Amino acid sequence: MRFFFLVISLLLFASPLYANPFLGKWHVTKVETPNTYFGEIKYPKHFELTQQNGQLSGQYHDQHGYRCDFSLIELINAGNELLLIGCGVTKHTKSWMPVHKVKLINDQLVGKVITHSTQFTWYAEAVKPDSQ
């Protein structure tokens, strides 16, 4: 019986230890762009990801200061990667909507922006609570 209560206690109290590592406030610190990039694709400069009732949500400010909610936030690859799509539409109907494919690497988010091919990479660091 004591073992049963121990297992139940571990299950109840251990779940916060396995919190989603993508949650929180982030600040993009570096963007690597190829020479062919002309700045037309928006990317988040500051953003926050939250979870309520098991659903991910988030909002961002892009490099031009525009604020918007992400229209898609989806965990993939057993929770090891994140897909983000900003709000809005493309300039032309033939254009591909940018998808941000994100991984957590060495406590830093690394985002690959993909349209018809990989466009550029951004890096974000967690905003520390005392610097908000």
N, C-alpha and C positions, 0 to 999 in steps of 0.2 A: 504494500500500500504506500509506503514511504517513497518507493521508487516511482510509482505512478504520479504522486504529487511533485516529485522532483522533475520528471519529464514535462508535465504540464507547466510548471513554473518556468522551466527553460524555454519552452515554446512561446509562452506569453511575454517574457521579458527579453528574450534574445532578438525578437523581430526588429526592434529599433537599431540593434547593432548592425543589421544588414540593410540599412536604409539605402535608398537609391543614391549613388554617388554623383549623379548629374543634378540633383536638386540644389537650389541655392541661387545666390547672386553671383554673376560672372562678369568679368571685364576683359574684352579682347585687347591683348597687349601687342600683338604682332600679326601682320598680314603679309604673306608671301605671294606676290603676283607675277605672272610671266609678262614679258614685254608686249604680248598681244592683248592684255587686259586693258580695257579703256574705262573702267569704273562704272559701267552701266549696271552691274549686278550688285544689289544691296546685300549687306551682311550685317549681323548684329554687332554693335560696338559695346553695348551694355545689355545684359538680359538677366531674367530671373525665371527659374523653373520651379514650380510647386506641384504638390500632389494632394488632391482632395478626393476622398471616397474612391481611392484606387486609380483615379484619372490624372494624367499629367496635363499641366497647362503652363503657359508662360507668356511673357511679353518682352519686347525688346525695343531698343532705340537703335536705328541703323546708323551708318557712317555719316548720314546727312542730318541726323537729329530727329528723324521721323519716328514716332512711337506706334507700335502695333502689336497685336496678339499673334502668336504663331498659329497658323491655320492647321498645322499637323505636328504632333509630337508623338513619336512612336519608338518604344524600345525594341531592338532587334538583336539577333545573335545572343540569345539567352541573357539579355540585359546588359551585354557588354558594349553595345553600340546604340546610338540614338540617331533617329532621323528627324530633321527639323525642316519645315517649310514656312516661310514668312507669309504675310498677308499680301493681298494685291493680285495683280495680273501681269502678264508679260506685255511688252510694247506691241508685239505682233502675234497673231494667232499661230503662226508657224514656229515661234520661239518656244524653247523648252523652259518650263518653270524651274528655277534653281532649287536644288535639294542640298541640304547641309547634312553630310554624314559625319557623325561626331564620335570620337573615342576619348576615354580618359587615359592619358599616358603620363606617368610620373607626376600626378596631382595637377595636371594641366589638361584642359580640353583642347583637342586638336580637331578642327573641322575642315573637311574637304568639300568645297562647293562644286557641285556637278550640274551641268545642263546636258548638252549633247556629249560633253567630255569633261574631264576635271578642269575647272577654271582657275582656282587658286586655293590656298590653305590659310586658315586663321588659327590663332592660338589664344586661349583665354585662361585667366587665373581666377580662382575664387576670391570674392570680395570678403575681406576679413570684417567681422562684426563691428570692430572699433573704428573702421575707416569709412563707414557708410554715411 
